[in-house]
Amino acid sequence: MARNEFRFVVDGVDLTADQQTLIAGEIQKAGLAALRTANAKLVNPLTLGHGNIRLRPEWYGLWVLDGQLAQDLGQKINDIGFWIQR
């Protein structure tokens, strides 16, 4: 399975928690837009992560999973009732 990781690092600038959350959300939106622009062929994507450093720091950011891993993980999330109908 291929894995591509992209990072955005800001060094030497003091940011408040609110600023970090705002920037993280904007980076997430830009990353998803870049996938669309690059015409990435995603079959059944699952997007996980968040932009709130206080929620679960180890999940801070955004992961876009596709293929069998996305399907398996999505089913596990549904099985534990972590699914919200929109």
C-alpha positions as CSV (number, residue, x, y, z in Angstrom):
1,M,0.0,0.0,0.0
2,A,1.4,3.4,-1.0
3,R,1.7,6.1,1.7
4,N,2.4,9.8,1.0
5,E,2.9,12.2,3.8
6,F,2.9,16.0,3.6
7,R,3.8,18.3,6.5
8,F,3.5,22.0,7.2
9,V,5.8,23.2,9.9
10,V,5.8,26.6,11.5
11,D,8.9,27.2,13.7
12,G,9.7,30.3,15.8
13,V,6.2,31.6,16.0
14,D,4.1,31.5,19.2
15,L,0.5,30.5,18.3
16,T,-2.4,30.3,20.6
17,A,-4.5,27.1,20.7
18,D,-7.2,28.8,18.8
19,Q,-4.8,29.9,16.1
20,Q,-3.4,26.3,15.9
21,T,-6.9,24.9,15.5
22,L,-7.8,27.5,12.8
23,I,-4.6,26.8,10.8
24,A,-5.0,23.1,11.1
25,G,-8.5,23.3,9.7
26,E,-7.3,25.5,6.8
27,I,-4.5,23.0,6.0
28,Q,-7.0,20.1,6.0
29,K,-9.2,21.9,3.5
30,A,-6.2,22.7,1.3
31,G,-5.0,19.1,1.4
32,L,-8.4,17.8,0.3
33,A,-8.6,20.4,-2.4
34,A,-5.2,19.3,-3.6
35,L,-6.4,15.7,-3.9
36,R,-9.2,17.0,-6.1
37,T,-6.9,19.2,-8.2
38,A,-4.4,16.3,-8.7
39,N,-7.4,14.1,-9.8
40,A,-6.4,11.4,-7.3
41,K,-8.3,8.2,-8.0
42,L,-9.9,7.4,-4.6
43,V,-12.3,4.5,-4.6
44,N,-13.9,4.7,-1.2
45,P,-12.0,7.3,0.9
46,L,-12.3,7.6,4.7
47,T,-11.1,10.8,6.2
48,L,-10.0,10.8,9.8
49,G,-8.5,13.4,12.1
50,H,-9.3,16.8,13.5
51,G,-7.9,20.2,14.1
52,N,-8.4,20.5,17.9
53,I,-5.1,19.7,19.6
54,R,-6.9,19.4,23.0
55,L,-9.2,16.6,21.7
56,R,-6.7,13.7,21.0
57,P,-3.2,15.0,20.2
58,E,-2.2,11.8,18.5
59,W,-5.0,12.2,16.0
60,Y,-4.2,15.9,15.3
61,G,-4.2,16.4,11.6
62,L,-5.9,14.6,8.7
63,W,-5.6,11.1,7.3
64,V,-7.3,10.1,4.0
65,L,-7.4,6.4,3.8
66,D,-8.6,4.5,0.7
67,G,-9.1,0.9,-0.3
68,Q,-9.5,-2.1,1.9
69,L,-8.1,-0.4,5.0
70,A,-10.6,2.4,4.7
71,Q,-13.4,0.0,4.3
72,D,-12.4,-2.2,7.3
73,L,-11.8,0.8,9.5
74,G,-15.0,2.5,8.4
75,Q,-17.0,-0.7,9.3
76,K,-15.4,-0.8,12.7
77,I,-16.3,2.8,13.3
78,N,-19.9,2.1,12.3
79,D,-20.0,-1.0,14.5
80,I,-19.1,1.0,17.6
81,G,-21.8,3.6,16.7
82,F,-19.4,6.5,15.8
83,W,-21.3,7.3,12.7
84,I,-23.4,10.4,12.2
85,Q,-26.0,10.5,9.5
86,R,-26.0,13.8,7.5
